[in-house]
Amino acid sequence: MDLQKLIKEGESDTLEFKENFTREVAVTAGAFANTKGGTILIGVTDGGKINGAQISNESLKDWANQISLATEPRVIPEIESLEIEDRHVVIIMIKEFPINAVMYVKEKGKITNREYQELCGVRKRQATEDLKKLWDKGIFVRVGTTGKGTYYTFKGRQRGIRGAGKTPIRQGGAWKMKQKQISMGEPTEEGVVT
C-alpha cells in the first residue's frame, strides 16, 4: 500500500484521517462496515499532514478491541502500523459487514456461498466464514451441510423447499433426511435476531 499516495488523494467515502484514536474512530468503523468498507488512518490530520500516532506494544490490540466492543454487530478491524517520515501512522481497515447478505435474503429468500461471493466481492473462504458467523449468531439458518445445494435463509423461510430444514443422515447404506431442530428468534428489519 502506497500510504503517501493514499494520503495525497485525501479523505473520501472509504478513507478517513484521524489525528488520534478516539470514540469517533469506532463510529467511523461502524459507518464503513455498513457501507462499502473503508480505511481509517490514525496520526494524519484532516488536511493530510502526518503528525504521527502515539502507540505502545498493546495499542493496536486495545484499539481493535475498543472498535469491536463499540459496534453491533461486532466489527473486527485489521490494524497495522507503518512508519513514515519517522512517525507512526496506524492503518485500520474495515470490511463491509454482510448486511447486504441480510437484505439479499430478505428480497430473494435465500443466499448461497457463490451468491454471497458475488454480492460482497469476497473469495470463497471469506464467504464461508462470514456466512458461518451469520449462522452462528442465529441471523440465518443453514439448509444442507456442504456443497452446491447448501444455502442460508431466515428461520421459517425454508418451508416448502425440498429438503429444507433437514439434515442428511446415513441409514443402512442409504441417505435419508432427518428433520433438523432449530430454535432461535425471528429476524427483524435490521436482520438482528430478537
C-alpha positions in Angstrom: 0.0 0.0 0.0 1.4 3.4 -1.0 0.4 5.3 2.0 1.7 8.7 1.0 -0.2 8.5 -2.3 -3.3 7.5 -0.4 -2.9 10.5 1.9 -2.4 12.9 -1.0 -5.7 11.7 -2.6 -7.5 12.9 0.6 -10.5 11.8 2.5 -13.4 10.1 0.7 -16.3 7.8 1.3 -13.8 5.0 2.1 -10.9 6.9 3.7 -10.9 8.9 6.9 -8.0 10.7 8.6 -7.9 11.0 12.4 -5.2 12.7 14.5 -5.8 10.4 17.5 -7.7 7.3 18.4 -11.0 8.5 19.9 -14.5 7.2 20.2 -15.2 8.8 16.8 -12.9 6.1 15.3 -15.3 3.4 16.4 -18.3 5.4 15.0 -16.5 5.7 11.7 -15.6 2.0 11.7 -19.3 1.2 12.1 -20.3 3.5 9.3 -17.7 2.0 7.0 -18.9 -1.5 7.9 -22.5 -0.5 7.0 -21.5 0.8 3.6 -18.6 -0.3 1.3 -15.9 -0.7 4.0 -13.0 1.6 4.3 -9.7 2.7 5.8 -9.0 4.9 8.8 -5.6 6.5 9.2 -4.6 7.5 12.7 -1.9 10.1 13.0 -3.0 12.1 10.0 -4.8 15.5 10.1 -7.9 16.2 8.1 -5.6 18.3 5.8 -3.3 15.3 5.2 -0.4 16.3 7.4 1.4 13.3 9.0 1.7 14.2 12.7 2.1 10.5 13.8 0.3 8.5 16.4 1.5 7.7 19.9 1.4 3.9 20.1 2.7 1.2 22.5 3.0 -2.5 22.2 -0.6 -3.0 23.3 -2.2 0.0 21.5 -3.2 -1.9 18.3 -4.8 -4.8 20.2 -6.5 -2.4 22.5 -7.9 -0.3 19.7 -9.1 -3.3 17.8 -10.9 -4.5 21.0 -12.4 -1.0 21.5 -13.8 -0.9 18.0 -15.2 -4.4 18.3 -16.9 -3.7 21.7 -18.4 -0.4 20.5 -20.0 -1.8 17.4 -23.0 -4.1 16.9 -22.8 -6.4 15.1 -19.2 -6.7 16.0 -16.7 -5.1 13.6 -13.3 -6.9 13.6 -10.8 -4.5 12.1 -7.4 -5.3 10.5 -4.8 -3.0 12.1 -1.2 -2.3 11.3 1.3 0.5 11.9 3.7 1.9 9.4 6.5 4.4 9.9 6.6 7.4 7.6 8.9 10.3 8.0 9.9 8.9 11.4 6.3 9.0 12.5 3.8 6.1 13.1 0.6 6.0 11.1 -1.9 3.4 12.2 -3.9 1.9 9.4 -7.3 0.5 10.4 -9.1 -1.4 7.6 -12.8 -2.2 7.9 -14.5 -4.7 5.7 -18.1 -4.2 4.6 -20.4 -6.0 7.1 -22.5 -8.6 5.4 -25.7 -6.5 5.9 -26.0 -6.8 2.1 -26.5 -10.6 2.6 -29.3 -10.0 5.0 -31.0 -7.6 2.6 -30.4 -10.1 -0.3 -32.1 -12.9 1.7 -34.9 -10.6 2.6 -35.5 -9.9 -1.1 -34.6 -13.3 -2.7 -35.5 -15.7 0.2 -32.1 -17.4 0.4 -28.4 -16.9 -0.4 -25.7 -19.4 -1.5 -22.0 -19.2 -0.9 -21.4 -18.2 -4.6 -24.1 -15.5 -4.5 -22.5 -14.1 -1.3 -19.1 -14.0 -3.0 -20.5 -12.1 -5.9 -22.6 -9.8 -3.7 -19.8 -8.8 -1.3 -16.8 -9.2 -3.6 -15.0 -11.7 -1.4 -13.3 -15.1 -2.0 -14.9 -18.4 -1.2 -13.1 -18.9 2.1 -14.2 -15.5 3.4 -17.8 -16.0 2.2 -17.8 -19.3 4.1 -16.5 -17.7 7.3 -18.9 -14.7 7.0 -22.0 -17.0 6.4 -21.0 -19.2 9.2 -20.8 -16.2 11.6 -24.3 -15.2 10.5 -25.5 -18.7 11.1 -23.7 -19.0 14.5 -25.4 -15.7 15.6 -28.8 -17.0 14.6 -29.4 -14.5 11.9 -29.5 -17.3 9.2 -30.3 -20.9 9.3 -28.3 -23.2 7.0 -30.1 -25.6 4.8 -27.8 -28.5 3.7 -24.4 -29.4 5.1 -21.9 -28.7 2.3 -21.8 -28.4 -1.4 -23.8 -26.8 -4.2 -27.2 -27.4 -2.6 -26.4 -25.6 0.6 -27.9 -22.2 1.2 -28.7 -19.8 4.0 -32.1 -18.2 4.8 -34.2 -16.9 7.7 -35.9 -19.3 10.1 -39.3 -20.3 8.6 -38.3 -19.3 5.0 -37.0 -22.8 4.2 -40.5 -24.4 4.3 -41.8 -25.6 1.0 -38.3 -26.1 -0.4 -37.5 -29.7 -0.9 -35.1 -31.0 1.8 -35.1 -27.6 3.6 -34.6 -27.8 7.4 -33.4 -31.3 7.2 -30.0 -32.9 7.7 -28.8 -35.9 5.6 -28.1 -39.0 7.7 -26.9 -42.4 6.6 -29.2 -45.3 7.5 -28.5 -48.8 6.2 -26.3 -47.7 3.3 -28.9 -45.1 2.1 -29.0 -41.4 2.7 -32.2 -40.2 4.5 -33.3 -36.8 5.6 -33.7 -36.1 9.3 -35.6 -33.1 10.4 -33.2 -30.5 11.9 -34.3 -28.9 15.2 -34.0 -25.2 15.0 -34.6 -22.8 18.0 -33.8 -19.2 17.6 -35.6 -15.8 17.3 -37.0 -14.3 14.3 -35.0 -11.8 12.2 -36.1 -8.1 12.5 -35.9 -5.5 9.7 -32.2 -5.0 10.5 -31.5 -8.7 10.3 -30.8 -8.9 14.1 -32.4 -11.8 15.9 -34.6 -10.9 18.8 
